[in-house]
C-alpha cells in the first residue's frame, strides 16, 4: 500500500470492520477527519487516517471515552498516561465486581431474604475506611472517659476489619454480622459495662494482659478437663477445680480468697462472659483471615456455676 492510496468510506469500513455510520460519526466529530473529498463531496481517507481509525477503535474497545481519545490524538496526553488511568479504573471495577460476586454467593448460600440481601450489599460496598470507622466509633464509645488498660484499648483499636478485595462468601457474611453486632444498643451497653468494670475494679498490677491470657488458658484447660470427665459444676468433685481457679484469680487481682471473694467472683466473671463479645473477635478473625479463637463462654459459665454451688 503506497502513500497515494485513498479509501472511500465504504472501503475503509470493509478494511476496519467498522460500520459506515460509525466512521461517519468519527469524521463528523473531528476524531478521524477525511483526508480529502471527491468533486462530488464524497469522503476519502489515506492510510494514515486508516491507522488513526484503528487506534481509535482499540482505545474505545478498552473503554476510553471519546473526549480522552481526542486529547490523545491531539497529543495533549500520552498513551502511557491513558493506559495507567484506565488500568486504575479497571482495578476499581474489578474490586467492585468481586465484592458483588461475593455478596451474591453469600446470598445464595444463606438463602437470604431480599431485605437481607439489600443490607449485605450496602455494608459490603463500603470503603475500607468506612468499615474501619464503624469499628473505631464503637471502640471509642465503649472506652470514652474510662481509665482502662491501655494495652487492651490499643488492641481493640488496632483489630480492624480488613475485608479483602476478593472476599469469600463467609467473609462477607461475617462482616455483615459484625456491623450489625456493633450497632446493637444492647451489645454496646454490655461492652461499656465490661469496660467500666475493668476500670473500676482492676488494680494496676492486675492489668497485665499476659497474666490474663495465662489465667484464661488455665480456666479453659481445667474446666474442659472437668467437663470431659463428666463433672457437673454443682458436683462435689467440681470443688477442687473451683478452689484452684478461685485462688489463681485472687492472686491475680491481689485480693484475699475467701467466702466474700467467692460470692462476688461469679458476677465479675459473668460481666465479661458475654457470648457476643466472644463472637466479635471470632467475626474479626473470619474477615481478616486469622485463626478463629475457640469459644470460652461454656468454660467460664461452668466456673461461675461451680463457685455458686
Secondary structure as GFF3:
##gff-version 3
##sequence-region A 1 309
A	DSSP	beta_strand	6	8	.	.	.	ID=ss1
A	DSSP	alpha_helix	9	16	.	.	.	ID=ss2
A	DSSP	alpha_helix	20	28	.	.	.	ID=ss3
A	DSSP	beta_strand	36	37	.	.	.	ID=ss4
A	DSSP	beta_strand	43	46	.	.	.	ID=ss5
A	DSSP	alpha_helix	47	61	.	.	.	ID=ss6
A	DSSP	alpha_helix	66	73	.	.	.	ID=ss7
A	DSSP	alpha_helix	79	110	.	.	.	ID=ss8
A	DSSP	alpha_helix	114	124	.	.	.	ID=ss9
A	DSSP	alpha_helix	128	143	.	.	.	ID=ss10
A	DSSP	alpha_helix	150	158	.	.	.	ID=ss11
A	DSSP	alpha_helix	169	182	.	.	.	ID=ss12
A	DSSP	alpha_helix	185	201	.	.	.	ID=ss13
A	DSSP	three_ten_helix	204	206	.	.	.	ID=ss14
A	DSSP	alpha_helix	209	228	.	.	.	ID=ss15
A	DSSP	three_ten_helix	236	238	.	.	.	ID=ss16
A	DSSP	alpha_helix	239	253	.	.	.	ID=ss17
A	DSSP	alpha_helix	259	271	.	.	.	ID=ss18
A	DSSP	alpha_helix	275	288	.	.	.	ID=ss19
A	DSSP	alpha_helix	297	308	.	.	.	ID=ss20
###
